[in-house]
Amino acid sequence: MVRRCEEVLRQVQPHVTVLAATKDRGPEEVRAASLAGINHIGENYVQEAERKRALVTEPAVWHMIGHLQKNKAKKAARVFDWVETVDSVELARRLELALAVQERVLNVLIQVNIGREPHKAGAHPEDVLTLAQEIRKLPHLVLRGLMATPPPGEGPEDSRPHFRAMRRLFEDLRMRLPTPYTRSDTTEFNVLSMGMSADWEVAVEEGATLIRLGTALFGPLPPAL
């Protein structure tokens, strides 16, 4: 498992961050990723991440990459270092309230529904600028970039138009948002999270700076009993 992770890392350009997506995986997969040099871990559920963090002693940066229900915002603000799936002002404000009490700062990405799928979470592209401006008013949230998952396709190339649209949206937002970031640190709006095991190479070609890999690192999940 460690060798598989190392092989993937050798294929990825140095400027791209590899995140290990460990939904339904055990602590051993997190440890394997860490031993290979991958310390960004992505989870889809707050409770699963909380349980896994308690069992993993290796240093890791924990990302929420699944849909975050508003009633889970308080716990998510404590469990995660990043939330990649902020898609509404209300969710952002709930995270802000929890973080203010906890005296923490949280990195966030705006999740974009780039394919305009009716049953998928995420802000529509035309709403992203307004959402970004609102998030930047919240002192305990640091807006770092955008995240998206394109609609399912028959092959990796089907994702390319959506990745390309995300890159254009990302660059447009960087131009429109005030720079430098109006904080005392040097945090940048520089993360474009897109691409998974089946299409990450295309995502990187189109500008991804963070890719979320599960099967490519760990192999397929065993069939459910």
C-alpha positions in Angstrom: 0.0 0.0 0.0 2.8 2.4 0.8 4.6 1.5 -2.5 1.4 2.3 -4.4 1.1 5.7 -2.7 4.8 6.4 -3.5 4.3 5.5 -7.1 1.5 7.9 -7.5 3.5 10.7 -5.8 6.3 10.1 -8.4 3.8 10.8 -11.2 2.5 14.1 -9.7 4.1 17.4 -10.3 5.7 19.0 -7.2 3.2 22.0 -7.2 0.2 19.6 -6.9 -0.9 18.5 -3.4 -2.1 14.9 -3.2 -5.0 14.3 -0.7 -5.7 10.8 0.4 -9.5 10.2 0.3 -10.1 7.7 3.1 -13.9 7.4 3.1 -14.7 3.8 4.3 -11.0 3.1 4.8 -9.3 2.2 8.0 -6.6 3.9 10.0 -4.0 1.7 8.3 -4.7 3.5 5.0 -4.1 6.8 6.7 -0.8 5.5 8.1 0.3 4.1 4.7 -0.4 7.5 3.1 1.6 9.2 5.9 4.5 6.9 5.5 4.6 7.6 1.8 4.7 11.3 2.4 1.0 12.2 1.9 -0.3 14.1 5.0 -3.5 15.6 3.6 -6.4 13.3 4.5 -10.0 13.7 3.2 -13.1 12.5 4.9 -16.7 12.6 3.8 -18.4 12.3 7.2 -17.8 14.2 10.4 -18.2 11.3 12.7 -15.9 9.0 10.7 -13.2 11.6 10.7 -13.5 12.2 14.4 -13.2 8.5 15.1 -10.3 8.1 12.8 -8.4 11.1 14.1 -8.5 9.5 17.6 -6.8 6.4 16.2 -4.2 7.9 14.0 -1.1 9.3 15.7 0.8 10.3 12.5 0.7 14.0 11.7 -2.0 14.9 9.2 -4.1 17.7 7.9 -7.7 16.8 7.8 -10.1 18.0 5.1 -13.9 17.7 4.9 -14.6 16.7 1.3 -18.2 15.5 1.6 -21.4 17.5 1.9 -21.5 19.2 5.2 -25.0 19.5 6.8 -25.5 22.8 8.6 -26.3 21.0 11.9 -22.8 19.3 11.8 -21.0 22.6 11.4 -20.1 23.0 15.0 -18.4 19.6 15.3 -16.8 20.0 11.8 -15.2 23.2 13.0 -13.5 21.3 15.7 -12.5 18.1 13.8 -11.2 19.5 10.5 -8.4 21.8 9.4 -10.0 22.4 6.1 -13.6 22.3 4.9 -13.7 22.1 1.1 -17.4 22.0 0.7 -18.7 25.4 1.8 -21.6 26.2 -0.6 -23.8 28.8 1.2 -23.5 31.9 3.4 -25.6 30.2 6.1 -23.1 27.3 6.4 -20.2 29.7 6.4 -21.8 31.7 9.2 -22.5 28.6 11.3 -18.8 27.6 11.0 -17.8 31.1 12.0 -19.9 31.0 15.1 -18.4 27.7 16.2 -14.8 28.8 15.4 -15.2 32.0 17.3 -16.1 30.0 20.5 -13.3 27.6 19.8 -10.8 30.4 19.0 -9.7 28.6 15.8 -9.2 29.6 12.2 -10.3 27.3 9.4 -9.2 27.1 5.8 -12.2 26.7 3.5 -12.9 26.2 -0.2 -16.1 27.0 -2.0 -17.7 24.0 -3.5 -18.9 24.7 -7.1 -21.7 22.7 -8.8 -19.9 23.1 -12.1 -22.1 20.7 -14.0 -25.3 22.3 -12.6 -26.5 18.9 -11.5 -29.9 19.3 -9.8 -29.2 16.8 -6.9 -25.6 17.8 -6.2 -24.4 20.2 -3.6 -22.4 23.3 -4.5 -22.9 26.9 -5.5 -23.7 27.7 -9.1 -20.8 29.5 -10.9 -22.7 32.8 -11.1 -23.2 32.8 -7.3 -19.6 32.1 -6.3 -18.3 35.7 -6.3 -21.0 36.9 -3.9 -20.4 33.9 -1.6 -16.7 34.6 -1.7 -17.2 38.2 -0.7 -19.4 37.1 2.2 -16.9 34.5 3.4 -14.2 37.1 3.4 -16.1 39.1 6.0 -15.9 36.2 8.5 -12.7 36.6 10.6 -12.3 32.9 11.5 -12.6 31.6 7.9 -9.8 31.8 5.5 -11.0 31.4 1.9 -8.3 29.5 0.0 -9.9 28.6 -3.3 -12.5 26.4 -5.1 -13.4 22.8 -5.2 -15.5 20.8 -7.7 -16.4 17.3 -8.8 -17.6 17.1 -12.4 -20.6 15.1 -13.5 -19.9 11.4 -14.1 -18.7 10.6 -17.6 -17.6 7.6 -19.7 -13.9 8.5 -19.5 -11.5 11.1 -18.1 -11.8 13.4 -21.2 -15.4 13.9 -20.4 -14.3 15.9 -17.3 -12.0 18.2 -19.2 -14.6 20.9 -20.2 -15.7 21.1 -16.5 -12.1 21.3 -15.2 -11.4 24.0 -17.8 -14.5 26.0 -16.7 -13.4 25.7 -13.1 -10.0 27.1 -14.0 -11.6 30.1 -15.7 -13.8 30.7 -12.7 -10.9 30.4 -10.4 -8.8 32.8 -12.3 -11.7 35.3 -12.7 -12.3 35.2 -8.9 -8.6 35.8 -8.2 -8.8 38.9 -10.3 -12.0 40.2 -8.7 -11.2 39.6 -5.1 -9.0 42.1 -3.3 -5.4 41.3 -3.1 -3.3 40.9 -1.0 -5.6 39.1 1.4 -6.7 41.6 4.0 -5.3 39.7 7.0 -2.1 39.8 9.0 -0.8 36.6 7.5 0.2 35.8 3.9 -2.5 33.4 3.1 -3.3 33.2 -0.6 -6.3 32.3 -2.7 -4.4 29.6 -4.6 -6.1 26.2 -4.2 -8.1 24.6 -7.0 -9.3 21.2 -5.7 -10.5 19.0 -8.6 -9.7 15.6 -10.0 -10.0 12.1 -8.5 -8.6 8.7 -9.2 -10.2 8.3 -12.6 -9.4 11.7 -14.0 -6.7 13.4 -12.0 -4.2 13.6 -14.8 -6.7 15.6 -16.9 -7.5 17.8 -13.9 -3.8 18.6 -13.4 -3.4 19.5 -17.1 -6.3 21.9 -16.6 -4.9 23.6 -13.5 -5.7 21.6 -10.4 -3.4 22.3 -7.5 -5.0 19.7 -5.2 -6.2 16.2 -6.3 -8.3 13.9 -4.1 -7.3 10.2 -4.6 -8.7 7.0 -3.1 -8.6 4.0 -5.3 -5.4 5.2 -7.1 -3.6 5.2 -3.7 -5.2 2.2 -2.0 -6.8 0.0 -4.6 -10.5 -0.8 -4.8 -12.6 -1.2 -1.7 -13.5 -4.7 -0.9 -17.1 -5.6 -1.9 -19.7 -5.0 0.8 -20.9 -8.1 2.7 
